[in-house]
Amino acid sequence: MKEIVIPFATGLSIFLFGMQLLRHGLETLAADRLKSLLLRFTRTPFRGFTTGMLATAFLQSSSAVTVVTIGFVNAGLMSFTQTVGIILGTNIGTTITTELLALKVEDFAVPLILAGGACFLSPWKHLSNIGMALGGFGCIFLGMETMQWIAGPLQSRGWITWMLDNNQHHVLVGVLTGMLITALIQSSSAVIAMAMGFFATGIIPLPFAVAVVLGSNAGTCITGFLAAIGANRAAKQVALAHLVLNLGGIILFAPLVPMIVHWAPALSENPATQVAHIQTLYNVVCSLLVLPCSHLFADGINRLLPEKTLAWSLSEYRKRDQ
């Protein structure tokens, strides 16, 4: 059991630490530019989409951009309708992380950590922040490689094989697994990295890996809901829109998993890269399908969470009490 728990816990800890280093370094470099960018370039859905995509690609965190957006809406600096484009853009921007993870991580981990450490010790603030980001990338790659050490022990014990052999609903189990683990560790990138590594080492089949990717996109929405606790209705609508978008994507793509798996070899010969490309295609298709009708999407969210629901309930309660 130790040969599974210790490498997995160590690898996951290094991965998440690297994500925090990367995020902190890039956010410090961005300073207040993210706030001004989101406020200035979100007047139309397309501009919001582009802004959300670029901001997420730079910060390597869709959750960070979503939380900042919820804060702006709650403060009245931005309307809910303006945020729809941003949400669609963040789903595409976050795929940069997984595409980078599809590279040969063992070739980049140590050099990036060493280069990052050297830059971090620099007296120049900007170079120090760049070093933090580089070191974060190195830790992410090292963590992903460390988590793959459990491949042999897992295969020898046969737990995952037993679970898949005794369950005919591989896609459903994979989606639920991705949602649950992402909600627990608050990082869809880490969960997708696991799926990429486990598929590349033969622990799980591709249909299960794809299903985990689909579920992780919905699991990451928990961050937005946590940020919206105690916020106004518009802020809650942002969190709800993020969830509805990803659940809709799962409903659309889950039945297509067998077809996606059939065409996966055409995307790449490398197993990990196949999973990364599938995640990218999934997010791109979902976002581009909704973007042209973003106003209708916003109207639908308004109906799901109308403005006067709470006020109406309170007034009705008082009338009945009288």
Secondary structure by P-SEA (a helix, b strand, c coil): ccccaaaaaaaaaaaaaaaaaaaaaaaaaacaaaaaaaacccccaaaaaaaaaaaaaaaccaaaaaaaaaaaaaacccccccaaaaaaaaaaaaaaaaaaaaccccccaaaaaaaaaaaaacccaaaaaaaaaaaaaaaaaaaaaaaacaaaaaaaaaaaaaaaaaccaaaaaaaaaaaaaaaaaccaaaaaaaaaaaaaaccccaaaaaaaaaaaaaaaaaaaaaaaccccaaaaaaaaaaaaaaaaaaaacccaaaaaaaacccccccaaaaaaaaaaaaaaaaaaaaccaaaaaaaaaaaacccaaaaaaaaaaaaaac
